[in-house]
């Protein structure tokens, strides 16, 4: 089996570690993580270059993955707590689903994103719900008239929520521009730090070929 370098980032320890391994399956990778002293108990495995979650120990690790106009075997795994809240600090995916179902917003989200809400990222769902929350609500005017009149309730938007919507939108836009090669690594990294969204991982041993900005863009599908 051919050896390759795999970058492992842990949201628990905030470390970025490169391991040299011939692991072919997730089970093999766990053995290599044990050897490197990297904890993965009760954690979810996400792979960044292929943008997938791997759960079965017998599952083959991705190979020849298309990345930035070429292919790579140098994978990046993010290990995160299975019940971790999304990084904006509000709701878990289960809570997002519950709120969407309670508000009967499934069709609205399908029209907005062109797909079922279960296929949307946490960030898309959070942005949708925040925008929905800040939309002025309509109410029936109780003044007796021949026809019920709809009026908009002048409810002030809470400044902190309004700012959060903008920050999430800018974060999504920056990642898309970076993935498409429209902005540089330095520019994207600066934006992430200004938005307080960028993760800074401590290098543990050999430097990774992937920057923190690369990793931030890779794992936006996770919605951490």
C-alpha positions as CSV (number, residue, x, y, z in Angstrom):
1,X,0.0,0.0,0.0
2,X,1.3,3.4,-1.0
3,X,2.1,5.9,1.8
4,X,0.6,9.4,1.7
5,X,0.4,12.4,4.0
6,X,-3.0,13.1,5.6
7,X,-3.7,16.3,7.5
8,X,-5.8,15.8,10.6
9,X,-7.4,18.8,12.3
10,X,-9.2,18.5,15.6
11,X,-11.8,21.0,16.8
12,X,-11.4,19.6,20.3
13,X,-7.6,20.3,20.6
14,X,-7.4,23.0,17.8
15,X,-4.4,21.2,16.4
16,X,-3.4,20.4,12.8
17,X,-1.3,17.3,12.5
18,X,0.2,15.6,9.5
19,X,0.6,11.9,9.6
20,X,2.4,9.6,7.0
21,X,0.2,6.5,6.5
22,X,-0.6,3.7,4.1
23,X,-4.2,3.6,5.5
24,X,-6.7,2.5,2.9
25,X,-9.9,2.5,5.1
26,X,-11.3,4.6,7.9
27,X,-10.4,1.7,10.2
28,X,-6.8,1.8,9.1
29,X,-6.7,5.6,9.6
30,X,-8.0,5.1,13.2
31,X,-5.1,2.8,13.9
32,X,-2.7,5.4,12.5
33,X,-4.4,8.0,14.7
34,X,-3.9,5.8,17.7
35,X,-0.2,5.6,16.9
36,X,0.0,9.4,16.6
37,X,-1.8,9.9,19.9
38,X,-4.7,11.7,18.3
39,X,-8.0,11.3,20.1
40,X,-11.1,10.5,17.9
41,X,-13.4,8.8,20.4
42,X,-17.1,9.9,19.9
43,X,-16.0,12.2,17.1
44,X,-17.3,12.6,13.5
45,X,-14.9,12.2,10.6
46,X,-15.2,14.7,7.7
47,X,-12.9,14.7,4.7
48,X,-12.3,18.2,3.2
49,X,-11.0,17.6,-0.3
50,X,-13.9,15.3,-1.2
51,X,-16.3,17.2,1.1
52,X,-17.8,14.0,2.6
53,X,-18.5,12.4,6.0
54,X,-17.0,9.0,6.5
55,X,-18.7,6.7,9.1
56,X,-18.0,3.1,8.2
57,X,-14.6,1.7,9.4
58,X,-14.6,-0.4,6.2
59,X,-15.1,2.6,3.9
60,X,-12.2,3.2,1.5
61,X,-10.5,6.6,1.9
62,X,-10.8,8.9,-1.2
63,X,-8.1,8.8,-3.8
64,X,-7.3,11.0,-6.8
65,X,-9.7,13.7,-5.6
66,X,-10.2,16.7,-7.9
67,X,-8.9,19.8,-6.1
68,X,-8.1,23.3,-7.5
69,X,-7.8,22.1,-11.1
70,X,-5.7,19.0,-10.3
71,X,-6.1,15.8,-8.3
72,X,-4.7,15.0,-4.9
73,X,-4.2,12.0,-2.5
74,X,-3.2,14.3,0.4
75,X,-6.5,14.3,2.3
76,X,-7.6,16.5,5.2
77,X,-9.7,15.1,8.0
78,X,-11.6,17.2,10.5
79,X,-12.5,15.5,13.7
80,X,-15.4,17.1,15.5
81,X,-17.8,16.3,18.3
82,X,-20.8,14.5,16.9
83,X,-23.2,16.8,18.8
84,X,-21.2,20.0,18.2
85,X,-23.2,23.2,17.8
86,X,-22.7,25.3,14.6
87,X,-20.0,27.8,14.9
88,X,-22.2,30.9,15.0
89,X,-23.1,29.7,18.5
90,X,-26.8,29.1,18.0
91,X,-28.4,25.8,17.0
92,X,-27.4,22.2,16.2
93,X,-28.6,20.6,12.9
94,X,-31.3,18.8,14.8
95,X,-32.6,22.0,16.3
96,X,-32.6,23.7,12.8
97,X,-34.6,20.8,11.4
98,X,-37.1,21.1,14.3
99,X,-37.5,24.8,13.8
100,X,-38.0,24.4,10.0
101,X,-40.6,21.6,10.5
102,X,-42.4,23.5,13.2
103,X,-42.6,26.6,11.0
104,X,-43.6,24.5,8.0
105,X,-40.8,26.2,5.9
106,X,-39.8,23.1,3.9
107,X,-41.3,24.3,0.6
108,X,-40.0,27.9,1.2
109,X,-36.5,26.6,1.6
110,X,-36.8,24.4,-1.5
111,X,-37.8,27.4,-3.6
112,X,-35.0,29.5,-2.1
113,X,-32.1,27.0,-2.5
114,X,-33.5,24.7,-5.2
115,X,-33.2,21.6,-3.0
116,X,-34.7,19.9,0.0
117,X,-33.8,21.5,3.3
118,X,-32.0,18.2,4.4
119,X,-29.5,18.8,1.6
120,X,-28.7,22.4,2.6
121,X,-25.7,23.3,4.7
122,X,-26.1,24.4,8.3
123,X,-25.0,27.9,7.3
124,X,-27.6,28.2,4.6
125,X,-30.3,27.1,7.0
126,X,-29.1,29.4,9.7
127,X,-28.9,32.3,7.4
128,X,-32.4,31.6,6.1
129,X,-33.9,31.4,9.6
130,X,-32.1,34.5,10.8
131,X,-33.4,36.4,7.8
132,X,-36.9,35.0,8.4
133,X,-36.8,36.1,12.0
134,X,-35.8,39.6,11.1
135,X,-38.6,40.0,8.4
136,X,-41.4,42.2,9.6
137,X,-44.5,40.1,10.4
138,X,-47.9,40.7,9.0
139,X,-51.0,40.9,11.2
140,X,-54.7,41.4,10.7
141,X,-56.0,44.9,11.5
142,X,-58.8,44.3,14.1
143,X,-60.6,47.6,13.2
144,X,-64.1,46.6,11.9
145,X,-64.1,47.0,8.1
146,X,-65.9,45.3,5.2
147,X,-62.6,43.7,4.2
148,X,-59.8,42.3,6.5
149,X,-56.8,44.6,6.1
150,X,-53.2,43.3,6.3
151,X,-50.8,45.7,7.9
152,X,-47.0,45.3,8.6
153,X,-46.0,45.3,12.2
154,X,-43.3,47.9,12.8
155,X,-41.1,45.7,14.9
156,X,-37.5,47.0,15.2
157,X,-34.8,44.7,14.2
158,X,-32.4,43.8,17.0
159,X,-29.0,45.2,15.9
160,X,-26.9,42.2,17.0
161,X,-29.0,39.8,14.9
162,X,-28.9,42.1,11.9
163,X,-25.1,42.2,12.1
164,X,-24.9,38.5,12.5
165,X,-26.9,37.9,9.3
166,X,-24.5,40.2,7.4
167,X,-21.4,38.4,8.9
168,X,-22.8,35.0,7.9
169,X,-23.5,36.2,4.4
170,X,-20.0,37.7,4.0
171,X,-18.5,34.4,5.3
172,X,-20.4,32.3,2.7
173,X,-19.5,34.8,-0.1
174,X,-15.8,34.8,0.8
175,X,-15.6,31.0,0.9
176,X,-17.2,30.8,-2.5
177,X,-14.9,33.4,-4.0
178,X,-11.9,31.6,-2.5
179,X,-12.9,28.2,-3.8
180,X,-13.4,29.7,-7.3
181,X,-9.9,31.3,-7.2
182,X,-11.3,34.8,-7.4
183,X,-9.5,36.0,-4.2
184,X,-6.1,35.0,-2.7
185,X,-5.4,32.9,0.3
186,X,-4.2,36.0,2.2
187,X,-7.3,38.0,1.4
188,X,-9.7,35.3,2.4
189,X,-7.8,34.6,5.6
190,X,-8.0,38.3,6.5
191,X,-11.7,38.4,5.9
192,X,-12.3,35.3,8.0
193,X,-10.3,36.8,10.9
194,X,-12.2,40.1,10.7
195,X,-15.5,38.2,10.8
196,X,-14.2,36.1,13.8
197,X,-15.0,33.0,11.8
198,X,-11.5,31.8,10.9
199,X,-10.0,28.9,12.9
200,X,-6.4,29.1,13.7
201,X,-5.0,25.6,14.2
202,X,-1.7,25.0,16.0
203,X,0.7,23.1,13.9
204,X,1.7,19.8,15.6
205,X,4.9,18.5,14.0
206,X,5.3,18.6,10.2
207,X,3.7,21.6,8.4
208,X,0.5,20.8,6.4
209,X,0.3,21.6,2.7
210,X,-3.1,23.1,3.5
211,X,-3.4,26.5,5.1
212,X,-6.1,27.4,7.7
213,X,-7.9,29.3,4.9
214,X,-7.9,26.2,2.7
215,X,-9.3,24.2,5.6
216,X,-11.9,26.9,6.4
217,X,-13.2,26.8,2.8
218,X,-13.1,23.0,2.6
219,X,-15.3,22.4,5.5
220,X,-18.0,25.0,5.0
221,X,-20.4,22.1,4.2
222,X,-20.1,20.9,7.8
223,X,-21.5,24.2,9.1
224,X,-19.3,24.3,12.2
